[in-house]
Amino acid sequence: MSEIINNRQQRIDIMKGLIRQLHNGVAEDKVKKQLEAMLDEADYSDVFLMEIQLMEEGIDQESIQQLCDTHTNVLKSHLDLQETPQTTPGHPVHTFMQENKELTKTTNKVRYLTEEIEKLADKDDAAPLMQEIHQHLNHLMDVDKHYRRKENLLFPYFEKNNMPGPPAVMWGKHDETREYLKLTIEGLQQIDEIDAAEAKAFQKLAVNQALDAIDDMIYKEEKILFPTALDLLTEQEWYEIYIESDEIGYCLYVPEFQWTPEGGVHKEVEKVAAQSGRIQMPTGGFKLDELISALTIMPFDLTFVDKDDTVRYFSPGKDRIFDRSRAILGRKVQYCHPPKSIQTVNRIVSDFKEGKQDRAHFWIQMGPRFIHIEYYALRDDAGNYLGTLEVTQDATEVRELQGERRLLSYDDENKVQKEKQ
């Protein structure tokens, strides 16, 4: 057994050396044959471990992210031989794979329409096809839910198994894809303001860039991520992902089957049950069901991170601004944010712990909505740091208020009148 382990590590060490050559600018063609030769005895998990060890050895996450497409291309001929994971209908991986089929159908359709536009000389003739492309790209925005289920439900299990690196790199690639889609759609909305040649150049470059990002991620999922995850997670862990998935939603596909782990469910998801008695606090108390209802109905979202940077609680609002699932409980707060935000998160937490600051707040525009985000340092009576409370509010309506309202006036008077009748 030790000989097998040593041989595997030797393969990974040689592969790392070759990847470092790519990192240092050596041409792909010079590295490709050597790397493919090494992969004759390797598999997808070796690629995964290679990325983890490279990050542990000091190659920063952004560099790995930039190299991700390059070394995947170099490894492609070998990865092509890997079998696509087969799972039972309803299993989370089966759902991910069905979504990928629908995504691929849509990207292929957009590519076809793009080629058809290339054949047209008149921009007016291309208008209906451009409108159809725009519609398909709007559908592709649904990939966000596919990525969020990975980020919030699947990636935490890699972190619990001390494998946070590759998912963090993949999260960065998700963000790139989201940005490509967003910018492409915004560009198509302005297509009438440019001439025919510019319009064709834009749709060919920007649209294909977004499609390539989606297709490349599908390849990485099916050849590397999902096979590794199936080896890593237990059936019970997959079941926990399965029951949490509805909360985030699905991408271009709705699961048609219920799924139960082989051998049945051995551990039910814990739900807080209403209890008798009151939770006593310095200024009063709640019954547990009263407290749950109060935290649910509040017009803002709460998330509590304890003094060890671990997420311990989030309020169960019906219309949350940002996704939260029970999978984040027990997760380090640094892993709950996209890579580009981690430096800011660490700065806030560090300043709170050192007593330099007690509050940080931000405001952003999400489409028509104005979102206000506040972070508060929680401290005991002696000033010792207890953790951080995040408060997020959709302040659009409050921001638009003018004058005064001193008399009772329900926002939906017609509804009130109907209820009285």
N, C-alpha and C positions, 0 to 999 in steps of 0.2 A: 504493500500500500504506500509506504513512504517513497518508494521508487517512482510510483505513478505521480504522487504529489510533487516530487522534486522535478520530474520531467515536465510536468505542467507549468511549474514556476519558471523553469528554464525557457520554455516556449514563450511565456508571457514576458520574461526579461528581454529576450531577443526581439520580440514584437515591439516592446517599449522603445528599444534602441532605434528601431526603424522608424517608429512614429516620431521620435525626437528628431530624426533627420528631416522628416517633413516639416516639423516645427521650426527647424533651422534653415529651411528654404531649399532643401535638396529636391530636385524635380521628381514628380510622382513616378515617371517611367523607370527611374533608376531604383526606386524602392519597391515598386509593385511586384516584380518577379520574386524578390527575396521574401516579401511578406506573404505572398500566395503560397510559396513553398512551405513556410512555417505553418500555414493554416491547414495543410493536408491532414495534420493530426489534432487540430484545434476545433473548437466549436464556439457557439454564440456566447457562452458564459466566459470563455477566455477573453473575448473582446470586452465584455462588461468589466471584468476584473482588471484588465489592462487600463481602462479609463480611470477606475478608482485609484489604482496605484500611481498613475501619472499625476493625478491631482494631489495625492498624499506626498508625492516627492517634489512638489513645488510648482508644477505647471498650473497656472491660474485657470480658473473656470472659464473666463472669456476666451483664452487661447484654445482650450479644449473645445469650446463651442465653435470657434472658427475652424478648427481642424476636423470637426465632426463630419462634415460633408466630404472633406478630402479623404480621410481615412476610410469612410464608408465606401466611397467610390473605388478606392484601392482594394478593399476587401470584397467588393460586390460579387465577383465571379465565384468566390467561395461561399458567401452568404446565400447566393442564389440556390445552392444545393441544399440549404437547410429547409426542412419540411415546415409547412405552415401549421401552426398549432391547431389541433382538433379538440373541440370541447362540446359538452352537451348544450343543446339550445336552452337559453335562459342564463347560462353561466356568464359572469361579467366579461370574460374574454370573448365568448361567442358573440355577445352584444357589440363589443368593440369591433370585432371583425366584420359583422354585418354592417355596422356604420361605415367602416372603411370601404366596403363594396359600393355603398351608395355614394360616398364621397368620390370614389374613382369613376363611377358612371357620370357624375356631374362634371368632374374635371375633364374627362374625355369629351363630353358634349361641348364644353366651353372651348376646348382646343379645336374641335371640328368647326365651330362657328367662327373662330378666329381665322382659320385657314380659308374659310369661305369669304370672309371680308377681304382677305388679301387679293382675291380674284376680281374684286369690284373696283371700278375706277371712280365712280361717283359716290361721294359721302352720303348723299340723300338715299341712295340705294342700300347703303350699309346700315342706315338708321334702325330698321326693324331688327336686324341681327344684333346690333349693339344693345338694343333694348332687351333682347333675349339674354345676351351675355350678362347684362346688369342684373337681371332677375336671377340667373343661376349663381352669380357671385353673392347675391343677398342670401340665397339658400346655403351657400358654403360658409357663411358667417356662423351657421349652426355648429361648425367644428369647435367653436368656443366651449360648448357643453361637453363635447368629447374630451377636450383637453382639461377642462376643470374637473371632470371625474377622475382623470389620471392624477392631477395635481393634488386634489383634496382627499381622494379615497385610496388610490393605489400607491402613490409615492411614500406616504407615511410608513408603509410596511417595509420599504427598502431602508428608510431611515432607522427603523427599529432593529434592522439587521445590519446596522453599521455600513450601509451602502448608499449614502445620500448623494454622492458625487454625480453619477450619470443621470439620475432623475433631475438634478439641479441644472445640468447642461441641457437636458431635453426641455425643461421648463423655459429656458432661455430661447430655444428654437420655437417653442409655442408662441412666445411673445413676438418673435420675428414674423411668424406667419400671420398672426392677428394684425400686425402693423401693415404688412404687405396688402392684406385684404382690405383693410380700412382705407389706405391711401389709394388703392386701385379704384374702389367704389367712389371715393370722393373725386378722383380724376375723371371717371366716366361721367359724373354729373356735370362736369364742365367741358365735355367734349365738343359741344356746339360752338364754343368760343375759339376753337383753333381750326386750322385748315385741314384738308383731307389727308395730306401727307403726314402732318403732325399727329393726327388722330390715329392713323394706322400704326405709326411708330410707337405711340403710347400704348395702344391696346396690345401690340405684340410684345413689348418689353415688360410693362407692368403686369398685365394679365398673366403672362407665362411665368413671371417671377413668383406670383402668388400661387399658381397651380403647381409649380415645381416644389415649392415649400411644403404644400399639403401632401403631394405624392411621395416626397422624400421621407416625410414623417411616417406615413403609412408603412413604407418599406422598413424603417428602423423599428417600428413597433412590432411588425409581424416576424421579422428576422432576428431581432435581438431582445427587445423589451419583454414581449409577451412570453416567449419561451423561458426566459430567465425568471419571470414572475411566477409562472406555473410550477417551476421547481422550488421557488422560494417560499410561497405562501401555502398555508394549510387550507383545507376545505372550509374550516370554520371561518377563517379570515376572509376567504372569497365570499362566504355567505354574508358576512358583515358588510362587505362592499356592495353585494347584491341588494340588500335591504335599504342601503343608504342612497342608492343611485337615483331613485325616483325624485328625490328632493332637488337634485341638480338638473335632471332631464336628459334627453337623448338627442342624437344628431342624425337627422334625415331617416330615422328608423325607430320604430317602437317595438320593444320586445314582445313577442307573441306567446311566450311560454313562461310559466312559473318554474323556479329551480330550487331544488333542495339538495344539499350536499349528500354525496354517497354515504350511506350509513345513518342518515337523518341528521337533525340539528341537535348537537350535543350541548350547545350553550346559547341560551336565549339572549337577545339583546336586552340589556337592563333598562328598564323604564322607571322613572321616579314615580312612586305611588303616593297618592294623597294620604297623609297621616293625621291622626287626631293630635290635639295639643297644639301649642304655639311655639314658634321660633322667637325667643325673647331677645330683644335688642335694647340699647340704652334708652331709646325714645319710644318704645312700644313693641308690638309683636305682630306676627302673621301666623295663620295656619299655613301649612305648606301649600295647599291648593290655592290659597289666596295670593301667596307670594308668587307662585308660578304664573297665575293669571295677570298679576300686576306687571311682572317683567315681560310678559308676552305682549301686553296691550300698549306699552310705552311707545311713543312716536320716535324712537331711536333704537339703535342696536348697541348692545354692550358685549364686550369681550374682555375677560379677565386673564391676565398672565401673571403667574406668581413670581416670587423673588428669585427663583431659579430659572426664569425665562420659559416656563412651561405653561401651555394653554390649559386652563382649568375649567373655564365656563364661557358659554356664550348665550345670550338671551334668545329664546325661541320665537322670534317675531314671524308673522305670517308673510310679510312682504319685506324680506331682508334686502339691504342695498348690496352687500357683498356676501358671497356664498360662505356658509359655515356648515359643517357636518360633524357628527360625533367622532369621525376619524381624526379630527385635529386635537381632540382632548388627549393630554399627555404628550403632545408634540411640541418641540421647541419652536418658539415664535419666529425664529430666523428662517425656519423651513416653511412658514405659512405665507411668505411674501415672495414675489418674483425676484430673481437674482439682482436686478438693478436697484432694488429697494433695500437690500440687506444692510448696506452701509448706513443708511438713514436710521433704520430700526435699531442697529447696534449703538448709534450715537445717542438716540433718545434714551434707551435703556441704561446706558452707561452714565449719562448725565443725571438721570433720576436716582440711580443707585448711589452716586457720589454726592447727592444733595445739591447739585449745581442748579437744577431746574425742577419744577413741580408740574409744569404744563407745556404741551406743544400742540399746536393746532394747524390744520391745513384746510383749504377749500378748493374744490375742483368742479369743473363743469362736465356732467355726464349727459350728453345730448341736451335736452331742454331742462334737465334737473341740476340744481345747485346743491352740492353735497359738502357738508361741513364735518370734518373729522378731528376729534380731540383726543389727546392722550393725557392721563392724569397719573401722577405718582401717588400711590397709596402708602400711608405711613401710620404707625401706631402712635400712642400718646407720647412716647419718648423720641419720636422722629425716625425710628428705624424703618427702612424700606420694606414694604410688604408685597409689592407688585405694581403692575400697571393696568389701568382700566382704559380701554378704548371705547369712545362714544361716537357713533356715526349717525348723522341725521340728514334726511332730505329736507333742506331748508328752503326749497323753492317757494312754497306758499307763504311762509313767514316773511321771506325777503320781499315779497310783492305787496305785503299789507301796507295800507295807507290810512291816514286819519285815525278814527277811533270806532270801537263798537262797545257801547256801554249797556245796550239793551239786548235781551235774549233774542237771537235770530239763528235758527238752525240752517245749516248750509244747504239742506235739501228740504225746503218747506213743502214741496209737493208730496214728497214721500211721507212726511209727518201728517199732512192732511188726509192722505189715503189711509194711513194707519188709524186715524181717528174715526174715519167712516167705517 
